[in-house]
């Protein structure tokens, strides 16, 4: 007979650098954080589009922002009705795995067209507003 190694992860053993019992780690002053003191941390105010802030090109960031907003509206609609993924899939004419993708926020799996069609089926009107940006 032979044996194979277990596929379970082994627990980490405390190393030589572990703290002795009773030692205390100092925590940052939460009151200072609430009052706006940053304690040497640089804070930068973001724009209205988080995708631009993290480095996407403006065109792709705008597309991602629209899809994210539409996806969040669909998720809110489904959660407000207390539907299971199967019930939502039946309503929208989709598969349960697609609804799972939607609820997990996987925006890369949905086009703007698909999201608008799903919102229309839910009788939610979609309006798009445009405005020029400052250069």
KOLPA-396555 format. One record per atom (N, C-alpha, C, CB): atom name; residue in one letter; x, y, z; residue number from 0. Coordinates in Angstrom, 1 decimal. Glycine has a CB too. Example, Ala and Ser with C-alpha at 12.3 -4.5 7.8 and 13.67 -1.06 7.14 Angstrom:
% residues 2
N, A, 13.2, -5.7, 7.8, 0
CA, A, 12.3, -4.5, 7.8, 0
C, A, 13.2, -3.3, 7.8, 0
CB, A, 11.3, -4.5, 9.0, 0
N, S, 12.8, -2.2, 7.1, 1
CA, S, 13.7, -1.1, 7.1, 1
C, S, 12.9, 0.0, 7.9, 1
CB, S, 14.1, -0.6, 5.7, 1
END
This chain:
% residues 135
N, X, 0.8, -1.2, 0.0, 0
CA, X, 0.0, 0.0, 0.0, 0
C, X, 0.9, 1.3, 0.0, 0
CB, X, -0.9, 0.0, 1.2, 0
N, X, 0.4, 2.3, -0.5, 1
CA, X, 1.1, 3.6, -0.6, 1
C, X, 0.2, 4.7, 0.0, 1
CB, X, 1.6, 3.9, -2.0, 1
N, X, 0.9, 5.8, 0.3, 2
CA, X, 0.1, 6.9, 0.8, 2
C, X, 0.5, 8.2, -0.1, 2
CB, X, 0.3, 7.2, 2.3, 2
N, X, -0.5, 9.1, -0.1, 3
CA, X, -0.2, 10.3, -0.8, 3
C, X, -0.2, 11.5, 0.2, 3
CB, X, -1.2, 10.6, -2.0, 3
N, X, 0.4, 12.5, -0.1, 4
CA, X, 0.4, 13.7, 0.8, 4
C, X, -0.9, 14.3, 0.8, 4
CB, X, 1.5, 14.7, 0.3, 4
N, X, -1.3, 14.9, 1.9, 5
CA, X, -2.5, 15.6, 2.1, 5
C, X, -2.5, 16.8, 1.3, 5
CB, X, -2.8, 15.9, 3.6, 5
N, X, -3.7, 17.1, 0.7, 6
CA, X, -3.8, 18.4, -0.1, 6
C, X, -4.2, 19.5, 0.7, 6
CB, X, -4.8, 18.2, -1.3, 6
N, X, -4.5, 19.3, 2.0, 7
CA, X, -4.9, 20.4, 2.9, 7
C, X, -3.7, 21.3, 3.2, 7
CB, X, -5.6, 19.8, 4.2, 7
N, X, -4.0, 22.6, 3.4, 8
CA, X, -2.9, 23.5, 3.8, 8
C, X, -2.6, 23.2, 5.2, 8
CB, X, -3.4, 24.9, 3.6, 8
N, X, -1.3, 23.2, 5.5, 9
CA, X, -0.8, 23.1, 6.8, 9
C, X, -0.9, 24.4, 7.6, 9
CB, X, 0.6, 22.5, 6.8, 9
N, X, -1.2, 24.3, 8.8, 10
CA, X, -1.2, 25.6, 9.6, 10
C, X, 0.2, 26.1, 9.8, 10
CB, X, -1.8, 25.3, 11.0, 10
N, X, 0.3, 27.4, 9.8, 11
CA, X, 1.6, 28.0, 10.0, 11
C, X, 2.0, 27.9, 11.4, 11
CB, X, 1.6, 29.5, 9.5, 11
N, X, 3.2, 27.6, 11.6, 12
CA, X, 3.7, 27.5, 13.0, 12
C, X, 4.3, 28.9, 13.3, 12
CB, X, 4.8, 26.4, 13.2, 12
N, X, 4.1, 29.3, 14.6, 13
CA, X, 4.7, 30.6, 15.0, 13
C, X, 6.2, 30.6, 14.8, 13
CB, X, 4.3, 31.0, 16.4, 13
N, X, 6.6, 31.7, 14.1, 14
CA, X, 8.1, 31.8, 13.9, 14
C, X, 8.8, 32.4, 15.0, 14
CB, X, 8.3, 32.6, 12.6, 14
N, X, 10.1, 32.6, 14.9, 15
CA, X, 10.9, 33.2, 15.9, 15
C, X, 10.6, 34.6, 16.2, 15
CB, X, 12.4, 33.0, 15.6, 15
N, X, 9.9, 35.3, 15.2, 16
CA, X, 9.6, 36.7, 15.3, 16
C, X, 8.2, 37.0, 15.9, 16
CB, X, 9.6, 37.3, 13.9, 16
N, X, 7.6, 35.9, 16.4, 17
CA, X, 6.2, 36.2, 17.0, 17
C, X, 6.4, 36.9, 18.3, 17
CB, X, 5.5, 34.8, 17.3, 17
N, X, 5.4, 37.7, 18.7, 18
CA, X, 5.4, 38.5, 19.9, 18
C, X, 5.2, 37.7, 21.1, 18
CB, X, 4.3, 39.6, 19.8, 18
N, X, 5.9, 38.0, 22.2, 19
CA, X, 5.7, 37.3, 23.4, 19
C, X, 4.3, 37.6, 24.0, 19
CB, X, 6.7, 37.7, 24.5, 19
N, X, 3.8, 36.6, 24.8, 20
CA, X, 2.4, 36.8, 25.3, 20
C, X, 2.4, 38.1, 26.1, 20
CB, X, 2.1, 35.6, 26.2, 20
N, X, 1.3, 38.8, 26.0, 21
CA, X, 1.0, 40.0, 26.8, 21
C, X, 1.5, 41.2, 26.1, 21
CB, X, 1.7, 39.8, 28.1, 21
N, X, 2.3, 41.1, 25.0, 22
CA, X, 2.7, 42.3, 24.3, 22
C, X, 1.6, 43.0, 23.6, 22
CB, X, 3.9, 42.0, 23.3, 22
N, X, 1.6, 44.3, 23.5, 23
CA, X, 0.5, 45.1, 23.0, 23
C, X, 1.0, 45.8, 21.8, 23
CB, X, 0.0, 46.1, 24.0, 23
N, X, 0.2, 45.8, 20.7, 24
CA, X, 0.5, 46.6, 19.5, 24
C, X, -0.2, 47.9, 19.6, 24
CB, X, 0.2, 45.8, 18.2, 24
N, X, 0.5, 49.0, 19.4, 25
CA, X, -0.1, 50.3, 19.5, 25
C, X, -1.0, 50.6, 18.2, 25
CB, X, 0.9, 51.4, 19.6, 25
N, X, -2.2, 51.0, 18.4, 26
CA, X, -3.1, 51.3, 17.2, 26
C, X, -3.1, 52.8, 17.0, 26
CB, X, -4.5, 50.8, 17.5, 26
N, X, -3.3, 53.2, 15.7, 27
CA, X, -3.3, 54.6, 15.4, 27
C, X, -4.5, 55.3, 16.1, 27
CB, X, -3.4, 54.9, 13.9, 27
N, X, -4.4, 56.6, 16.4, 28
CA, X, -5.4, 57.3, 17.1, 28
C, X, -6.6, 57.5, 16.1, 28
CB, X, -4.9, 58.7, 17.6, 28
N, X, -7.7, 56.9, 16.4, 29
CA, X, -8.9, 57.0, 15.5, 29
C, X, -9.5, 58.4, 15.6, 29
CB, X, -9.9, 55.9, 15.8, 29
N, X, -9.4, 59.0, 16.7, 30
CA, X, -10.0, 60.4, 16.8, 30
C, X, -9.2, 61.3, 15.9, 30
CB, X, -9.8, 60.9, 18.3, 30
N, X, -7.9, 61.1, 15.7, 31
CA, X, -7.2, 62.0, 14.8, 31
C, X, -7.6, 61.7, 13.3, 31
CB, X, -5.6, 61.7, 14.9, 31
N, X, -7.9, 60.5, 13.0, 32
CA, X, -8.4, 60.2, 11.6, 32
C, X, -9.7, 60.9, 11.4, 32
CB, X, -8.5, 58.7, 11.4, 32
N, X, -10.6, 60.8, 12.4, 33
CA, X, -11.9, 61.4, 12.2, 33
C, X, -11.8, 62.9, 12.1, 33
CB, X, -12.8, 61.1, 13.4, 33
N, X, -10.9, 63.6, 12.7, 34
CA, X, -10.8, 65.0, 12.7, 34
C, X, -10.1, 65.5, 11.5, 34
CB, X, -10.0, 65.5, 13.9, 34
N, X, -9.6, 64.6, 10.6, 35
CA, X, -9.0, 65.1, 9.4, 35
C, X, -7.5, 65.1, 9.4, 35
CB, X, -9.5, 66.4, 9.0, 35
N, X, -6.9, 64.8, 10.5, 36
CA, X, -5.4, 64.8, 10.6, 36
C, X, -5.0, 63.5, 9.9, 36
CB, X, -4.9, 64.9, 12.0, 36
N, X, -4.0, 63.7, 9.0, 37
CA, X, -3.6, 62.5, 8.2, 37
C, X, -2.3, 61.8, 8.8, 37
CB, X, -3.3, 62.9, 6.8, 37
N, X, -1.6, 62.5, 9.6, 38
CA, X, -0.4, 61.9, 10.2, 38
C, X, 0.6, 61.5, 9.2, 38
CB, X, -0.8, 60.6, 11.0, 38
N, X, 0.9, 62.4, 8.2, 39
CA, X, 1.9, 62.2, 7.2, 39
C, X, 1.4, 61.4, 6.0, 39
CB, X, 3.0, 61.4, 7.8, 39
N, X, 0.2, 61.0, 5.9, 40
CA, X, -0.4, 60.3, 4.8, 40
C, X, -0.9, 61.3, 3.8, 40
CB, X, -1.5, 59.3, 5.2, 40
N, X, -0.5, 61.2, 2.5, 41
CA, X, -1.0, 62.1, 1.5, 41
C, X, -2.4, 61.7, 1.0, 41
CB, X, 0.0, 62.2, 0.3, 41
N, X, -3.4, 62.6, 1.1, 42
CA, X, -4.7, 62.3, 0.7, 42
C, X, -5.0, 63.0, -0.6, 42
CB, X, -5.7, 62.6, 1.8, 42
N, X, -5.5, 62.3, -1.6, 43
CA, X, -5.8, 63.0, -2.9, 43
C, X, -7.3, 62.8, -3.1, 43
CB, X, -5.0, 62.4, -4.0, 43
N, X, -8.0, 63.8, -3.4, 44
CA, X, -9.4, 63.7, -3.7, 44
C, X, -9.6, 63.2, -5.1, 44
CB, X, -10.1, 65.1, -3.6, 44
N, X, -10.5, 62.2, -5.2, 45
CA, X, -10.8, 61.5, -6.4, 45
C, X, -11.7, 62.3, -7.3, 45
CB, X, -11.3, 60.1, -6.2, 45
N, X, -11.8, 61.9, -8.5, 46
CA, X, -12.8, 62.5, -9.5, 46
C, X, -14.1, 61.8, -9.4, 46
CB, X, -12.2, 62.5, -10.9, 46
N, X, -15.0, 62.1, -10.2, 47
CA, X, -16.4, 61.5, -10.2, 47
C, X, -16.3, 60.1, -10.8, 47
CB, X, -17.4, 62.3, -11.0, 47
N, X, -15.2, 59.7, -11.4, 48
CA, X, -15.0, 58.4, -12.1, 48
C, X, -13.8, 57.7, -11.5, 48
CB, X, -14.9, 58.5, -13.6, 48
N, X, -14.1, 56.7, -10.7, 49
CA, X, -13.0, 55.9, -10.0, 49
C, X, -12.2, 55.2, -11.0, 49
CB, X, -13.6, 54.9, -9.0, 49
N, X, -12.7, 54.8, -12.1, 50
CA, X, -12.0, 54.1, -13.1, 50
C, X, -10.9, 55.0, -13.7, 50
CB, X, -12.9, 53.6, -14.2, 50
N, X, -11.1, 56.2, -13.9, 51
CA, X, -10.1, 57.2, -14.4, 51
C, X, -9.1, 57.3, -13.3, 51
CB, X, -10.7, 58.5, -14.7, 51
N, X, -9.5, 57.4, -12.1, 52
CA, X, -8.6, 57.6, -10.9, 52
C, X, -7.6, 56.5, -10.8, 52
CB, X, -9.3, 57.7, -9.7, 52
N, X, -8.0, 55.2, -11.2, 53
CA, X, -7.0, 54.1, -11.1, 53
C, X, -6.2, 53.9, -12.3, 53
CB, X, -7.8, 52.9, -10.7, 53
N, X, -6.4, 54.7, -13.4, 54
CA, X, -5.5, 54.6, -14.5, 54
C, X, -6.1, 54.2, -15.8, 54
CB, X, -4.4, 53.8, -14.2, 54
N, X, -7.4, 53.9, -15.9, 55
CA, X, -7.9, 53.6, -17.2, 55
C, X, -7.9, 54.8, -18.1, 55
CB, X, -9.4, 53.0, -17.1, 55
N, X, -7.8, 54.6, -19.4, 56
CA, X, -8.0, 55.7, -20.4, 56
C, X, -9.3, 56.3, -20.3, 56
CB, X, -7.7, 55.1, -21.9, 56
N, X, -9.5, 57.6, -20.6, 57
CA, X, -10.8, 58.3, -20.4, 57
C, X, -12.0, 57.6, -21.1, 57
CB, X, -10.7, 59.7, -20.9, 57
N, X, -11.7, 57.1, -22.3, 58
CA, X, -12.8, 56.4, -23.1, 58
C, X, -13.3, 55.1, -22.4, 58
CB, X, -12.4, 56.1, -24.5, 58
N, X, -12.3, 54.3, -22.0, 59
CA, X, -12.7, 53.1, -21.3, 59
C, X, -13.2, 53.3, -19.9, 59
CB, X, -11.4, 52.2, -21.2, 59
N, X, -12.7, 54.3, -19.2, 60
CA, X, -13.2, 54.7, -17.9, 60
C, X, -14.7, 55.1, -18.0, 60
CB, X, -12.4, 55.8, -17.3, 60
N, X, -15.0, 55.9, -19.0, 61
CA, X, -16.4, 56.3, -19.2, 61
C, X, -17.4, 55.1, -19.4, 61
CB, X, -16.6, 57.3, -20.3, 61
N, X, -16.9, 54.2, -20.3, 62
CA, X, -17.7, 53.0, -20.6, 62
C, X, -17.9, 52.2, -19.3, 62
CB, X, -17.0, 52.2, -21.7, 62
N, X, -16.8, 52.0, -18.6, 63
CA, X, -16.9, 51.2, -17.3, 63
C, X, -17.8, 51.8, -16.3, 63
CB, X, -15.5, 51.0, -16.7, 63
N, X, -17.8, 53.1, -16.2, 64
CA, X, -18.6, 53.9, -15.2, 64
C, X, -20.1, 53.7, -15.6, 64
CB, X, -18.2, 55.3, -15.2, 64
N, X, -20.4, 53.8, -16.8, 65
CA, X, -21.8, 53.6, -17.3, 65
C, X, -22.3, 52.2, -17.0, 65
CB, X, -22.0, 53.9, -18.8, 65
N, X, -21.4, 51.2, -17.3, 66
CA, X, -21.8, 49.8, -17.1, 66
C, X, -22.0, 49.5, -15.6, 66
CB, X, -20.8, 48.9, -17.7, 66
N, X, -21.0, 50.1, -14.8, 67
CA, X, -21.1, 49.9, -13.3, 67
C, X, -22.4, 50.5, -12.8, 67
CB, X, -19.9, 50.5, -12.6, 67
N, X, -22.8, 51.7, -13.2, 68
CA, X, -24.0, 52.3, -12.7, 68
C, X, -25.2, 51.5, -13.1, 68
CB, X, -24.1, 53.7, -13.3, 68
N, X, -25.3, 51.0, -14.3, 69
CA, X, -26.4, 50.2, -14.8, 69
C, X, -26.5, 48.8, -14.0, 69
CB, X, -26.3, 49.9, -16.3, 69
N, X, -25.3, 48.2, -13.8, 70
CA, X, -25.3, 47.0, -13.1, 70
C, X, -25.7, 47.1, -11.6, 70
CB, X, -23.8, 46.4, -13.1, 70
N, X, -25.3, 48.2, -11.0, 71
CA, X, -25.8, 48.5, -9.6, 71
C, X, -27.3, 48.7, -9.5, 71
CB, X, -25.0, 49.7, -9.1, 71
N, X, -27.9, 49.3, -10.5, 72
CA, X, -29.3, 49.5, -10.5, 72
C, X, -30.0, 48.1, -10.7, 72
CB, X, -29.7, 50.4, -11.7, 72
N, X, -29.5, 47.3, -11.5, 73
CA, X, -30.1, 45.9, -11.7, 73
C, X, -29.9, 45.1, -10.4, 73
CB, X, -29.4, 45.2, -12.8, 73
N, X, -28.8, 45.2, -9.8, 74
CA, X, -28.5, 44.4, -8.5, 74
C, X, -29.5, 44.9, -7.5, 74
CB, X, -27.1, 44.6, -8.0, 74
N, X, -29.7, 46.2, -7.4, 75
CA, X, -30.6, 46.8, -6.4, 75
C, X, -32.1, 46.3, -6.7, 75
CB, X, -30.6, 48.3, -6.4, 75
N, X, -32.5, 46.3, -7.9, 76
CA, X, -33.8, 45.8, -8.3, 76
C, X, -34.0, 44.4, -7.9, 76
CB, X, -34.0, 45.9, -9.8, 76
N, X, -33.0, 43.5, -8.1, 77
CA, X, -33.1, 42.1, -7.8, 77
C, X, -33.2, 41.9, -6.2, 77
CB, X, -32.0, 41.3, -8.3, 77
N, X, -32.3, 42.6, -5.5, 78
CA, X, -32.3, 42.5, -4.1, 78
C, X, -33.5, 43.1, -3.4, 78
CB, X, -31.0, 43.2, -3.5, 78
N, X, -34.1, 44.1, -4.0, 79
CA, X, -35.3, 44.7, -3.4, 79
C, X, -36.5, 43.8, -3.5, 79
CB, X, -35.6, 46.0, -4.1, 79
N, X, -36.5, 42.9, -4.5, 80
CA, X, -37.6, 41.9, -4.6, 80
C, X, -37.3, 40.6, -3.8, 80
CB, X, -37.8, 41.6, -6.0, 80
N, X, -36.1, 40.5, -3.3, 81
CA, X, -35.7, 39.3, -2.5, 81
C, X, -35.7, 38.0, -3.4, 81
CB, X, -36.7, 39.1, -1.4, 81
N, X, -35.4, 38.2, -4.7, 82
CA, X, -35.3, 37.1, -5.6, 82
C, X, -34.1, 36.2, -5.4, 82
CB, X, -35.4, 37.5, -7.0, 82
N, X, -34.2, 34.9, -5.7, 83
CA, X, -33.1, 34.1, -5.8, 83
C, X, -32.5, 34.3, -7.1, 83
CB, X, -33.4, 32.6, -5.5, 83
N, X, -31.3, 33.8, -7.4, 84
CA, X, -30.7, 33.9, -8.7, 84
C, X, -31.5, 33.2, -9.7, 84
CB, X, -29.2, 33.4, -8.7, 84
N, X, -32.1, 32.1, -9.4, 85
CA, X, -32.9, 31.4, -10.3, 85
C, X, -34.2, 32.2, -10.7, 85
CB, X, -33.3, 30.0, -9.7, 85
N, X, -34.8, 32.8, -9.7, 86
CA, X, -36.0, 33.6, -10.0, 86
C, X, -35.6, 34.8, -10.9, 86
CB, X, -36.6, 34.1, -8.7, 86
N, X, -34.5, 35.5, -10.6, 87
CA, X, -34.1, 36.6, -11.4, 87
C, X, -33.8, 36.2, -12.8, 87
CB, X, -32.9, 37.3, -10.7, 87
N, X, -33.1, 35.0, -12.9, 88
CA, X, -32.8, 34.5, -14.3, 88
C, X, -34.0, 34.2, -15.1, 88
CB, X, -32.0, 33.2, -14.1, 88
N, X, -35.1, 33.7, -14.5, 89
CA, X, -36.3, 33.4, -15.2, 89
C, X, -37.0, 34.7, -15.6, 89
CB, X, -37.3, 32.6, -14.3, 89
N, X, -37.0, 35.7, -14.7, 90
CA, X, -37.6, 37.0, -15.1, 90
C, X, -36.9, 37.7, -16.2, 90
CB, X, -37.5, 37.9, -13.8, 90
N, X, -35.5, 37.7, -16.2, 91
CA, X, -34.7, 38.4, -17.2, 91
C, X, -34.5, 37.6, -18.5, 91
CB, X, -33.4, 38.9, -16.6, 91
N, X, -34.8, 36.3, -18.4, 92
CA, X, -34.6, 35.4, -19.6, 92
C, X, -33.1, 35.1, -19.7, 92
CB, X, -35.1, 36.0, -20.9, 92
N, X, -32.4, 35.0, -18.6, 93
CA, X, -31.0, 34.7, -18.6, 93
C, X, -30.7, 33.4, -17.9, 93
CB, X, -30.2, 35.9, -17.9, 93
N, X, -29.5, 33.0, -17.8, 94
CA, X, -29.2, 31.8, -17.0, 94
C, X, -28.8, 32.2, -15.6, 94
CB, X, -28.0, 31.0, -17.7, 94
N, X, -28.9, 31.3, -14.7, 95
CA, X, -28.5, 31.6, -13.3, 95
C, X, -27.0, 32.0, -13.2, 95
CB, X, -28.8, 30.3, -12.4, 95
N, X, -26.1, 31.4, -13.9, 96
CA, X, -24.7, 31.8, -13.8, 96
C, X, -24.5, 33.3, -14.3, 96
CB, X, -23.8, 30.9, -14.6, 96
N, X, -25.3, 33.7, -15.3, 97
CA, X, -25.2, 35.1, -15.7, 97
C, X, -25.7, 36.1, -14.6, 97
CB, X, -26.0, 35.4, -17.0, 97
N, X, -26.7, 35.7, -13.9, 98
CA, X, -27.2, 36.5, -12.8, 98
C, X, -26.2, 36.5, -11.7, 98
CB, X, -28.6, 36.0, -12.3, 98
N, X, -25.6, 35.4, -11.5, 99
CA, X, -24.5, 35.3, -10.5, 99
C, X, -23.4, 36.3, -10.8, 99
CB, X, -23.9, 33.9, -10.4, 99
N, X, -23.0, 36.3, -12.1, 100
CA, X, -22.0, 37.3, -12.6, 100
C, X, -22.4, 38.7, -12.3, 100
CB, X, -21.7, 37.1, -14.1, 100
N, X, -23.7, 39.0, -12.6, 101
CA, X, -24.2, 40.3, -12.4, 101
C, X, -24.1, 40.7, -10.9, 101
CB, X, -25.6, 40.4, -12.9, 101
N, X, -24.6, 39.8, -10.0, 102
CA, X, -24.6, 40.1, -8.6, 102
C, X, -23.2, 40.2, -8.0, 102
CB, X, -25.4, 39.0, -7.9, 102
N, X, -22.2, 39.6, -8.6, 103
CA, X, -20.9, 39.7, -8.1, 103
C, X, -20.2, 40.9, -8.7, 103
CB, X, -20.1, 38.4, -8.5, 103
N, X, -20.8, 41.6, -9.6, 104
CA, X, -20.3, 42.9, -10.1, 104
C, X, -19.2, 42.7, -11.2, 104
CB, X, -19.6, 43.6, -9.0, 104
N, X, -19.3, 41.6, -11.9, 105
CA, X, -18.4, 41.3, -13.0, 105
C, X, -18.8, 42.1, -14.2, 105
CB, X, -18.3, 39.8, -13.3, 105
N, X, -18.5, 43.4, -14.3, 106
CA, X, -18.9, 44.3, -15.3, 106
C, X, -18.3, 43.9, -16.7, 106
CB, X, -18.6, 45.7, -15.0, 106
N, X, -17.2, 43.3, -16.7, 107
CA, X, -16.5, 42.9, -17.9, 107
C, X, -17.3, 41.9, -18.7, 107
CB, X, -15.2, 42.4, -17.7, 107
N, X, -18.3, 41.2, -18.1, 108
CA, X, -19.1, 40.2, -18.8, 108
C, X, -20.4, 40.8, -19.4, 108
CB, X, -19.4, 39.1, -17.8, 108
N, X, -20.6, 42.1, -19.2, 109
CA, X, -21.9, 42.7, -19.7, 109
C, X, -21.6, 43.9, -20.5, 109
CB, X, -22.8, 43.0, -18.5, 109
N, X, -22.3, 44.0, -21.6, 110
CA, X, -22.2, 45.2, -22.5, 110
C, X, -23.3, 46.2, -22.0, 110
CB, X, -22.5, 44.9, -24.0, 110
N, X, -23.1, 47.4, -22.4, 111
CA, X, -24.1, 48.5, -22.1, 111
C, X, -25.5, 48.1, -22.6, 111
CB, X, -23.7, 49.9, -22.6, 111
N, X, -25.5, 47.6, -23.9, 112
CA, X, -26.7, 47.1, -24.5, 112
C, X, -27.5, 46.1, -23.7, 112
CB, X, -26.5, 46.6, -25.9, 112
N, X, -26.7, 45.1, -23.3, 113
CA, X, -27.3, 44.0, -22.5, 113
C, X, -27.9, 44.5, -21.2, 113
CB, X, -26.3, 42.9, -22.2, 113
N, X, -27.2, 45.4, -20.5, 114
CA, X, -27.7, 45.9, -19.2, 114
C, X, -28.9, 46.8, -19.4, 114
CB, X, -26.6, 46.7, -18.5, 114
N, X, -28.9, 47.6, -20.5, 115
CA, X, -30.1, 48.4, -20.8, 115
C, X, -31.3, 47.6, -21.1, 115
CB, X, -29.8, 49.4, -22.0, 115
N, X, -31.1, 46.5, -21.9, 116
CA, X, -32.2, 45.6, -22.2, 116
C, X, -32.8, 44.9, -21.0, 116
CB, X, -31.7, 44.5, -23.2, 116
N, X, -31.9, 44.5, -20.0, 117
CA, X, -32.4, 43.9, -18.8, 117
C, X, -33.2, 45.0, -17.9, 117
CB, X, -31.2, 43.4, -18.0, 117
N, X, -32.7, 46.2, -17.9, 118
CA, X, -33.4, 47.3, -17.2, 118
C, X, -34.8, 47.5, -17.8, 118
CB, X, -32.5, 48.6, -17.1, 118
N, X, -34.8, 47.5, -19.1, 119
CA, X, -36.1, 47.7, -19.8, 119
C, X, -37.1, 46.6, -19.5, 119
CB, X, -35.9, 47.8, -21.4, 119
N, X, -36.6, 45.4, -19.4, 120
CA, X, -37.5, 44.3, -19.0, 120
C, X, -38.0, 44.5, -17.6, 120
CB, X, -36.7, 42.9, -19.1, 120
N, X, -37.2, 45.1, -16.8, 121
CA, X, -37.7, 45.5, -15.4, 121
C, X, -38.5, 46.7, -15.4, 121
CB, X, -36.5, 45.6, -14.5, 121
N, X, -38.8, 47.3, -16.5, 122
CA, X, -39.5, 48.6, -16.7, 122
C, X, -38.9, 49.7, -15.9, 122
CB, X, -41.0, 48.3, -16.1, 122
N, X, -37.6, 49.7, -16.0, 123
CA, X, -36.8, 50.9, -15.4, 123
C, X, -36.3, 51.7, -16.6, 123
CB, X, -35.6, 50.3, -14.5, 123
N, X, -36.6, 52.9, -16.7, 124
CA, X, -36.2, 53.8, -17.8, 124
C, X, -34.8, 54.3, -17.6, 124
CB, X, -37.2, 55.1, -17.9, 124
N, X, -34.0, 54.2, -18.6, 125
CA, X, -32.6, 54.6, -18.6, 125
C, X, -32.5, 55.9, -19.3, 125
CB, X, -31.7, 53.5, -19.2, 125
N, X, -31.9, 56.9, -18.7, 126
CA, X, -31.7, 58.2, -19.3, 126
C, X, -30.2, 58.5, -19.2, 126
CB, X, -32.5, 59.4, -18.6, 126
N, X, -29.6, 59.0, -20.3, 127
CA, X, -28.2, 59.3, -20.4, 127
C, X, -28.0, 60.8, -20.6, 127
CB, X, -27.5, 58.5, -21.5, 127
N, X, -27.2, 61.4, -19.7, 128
CA, X, -26.9, 62.8, -19.9, 128
C, X, -25.5, 63.0, -20.2, 128
CB, X, -27.3, 63.6, -18.5, 128
N, X, -25.2, 63.9, -21.1, 129
CA, X, -23.8, 64.2, -21.5, 129
C, X, -23.5, 65.7, -21.1, 129
CB, X, -23.6, 63.9, -23.0, 129
N, X, -22.2, 66.0, -20.9, 130
CA, X, -21.8, 67.3, -20.6, 130
C, X, -20.3, 67.4, -21.0, 130
CB, X, -22.1, 67.8, -19.2, 130
N, X, -19.9, 68.5, -21.5, 131
CA, X, -18.5, 68.6, -21.9, 131
C, X, -17.6, 68.7, -20.6, 131
CB, X, -18.2, 69.9, -22.8, 131
N, X, -16.4, 68.1, -20.7, 132
CA, X, -15.5, 68.2, -19.6, 132
C, X, -14.5, 69.3, -19.8, 132
CB, X, -14.8, 66.8, -19.4, 132
N, X, -14.0, 69.8, -18.7, 133
CA, X, -13.0, 70.9, -18.8, 133
C, X, -11.7, 70.2, -19.2, 133
CB, X, -12.8, 71.6, -17.4, 133
N, X, -10.9, 70.8, -20.0, 134
CA, X, -9.7, 70.2, -20.5, 134
C, X, -8.6, 70.2, -19.5, 134
CB, X, -9.2, 70.9, -21.7, 134
END
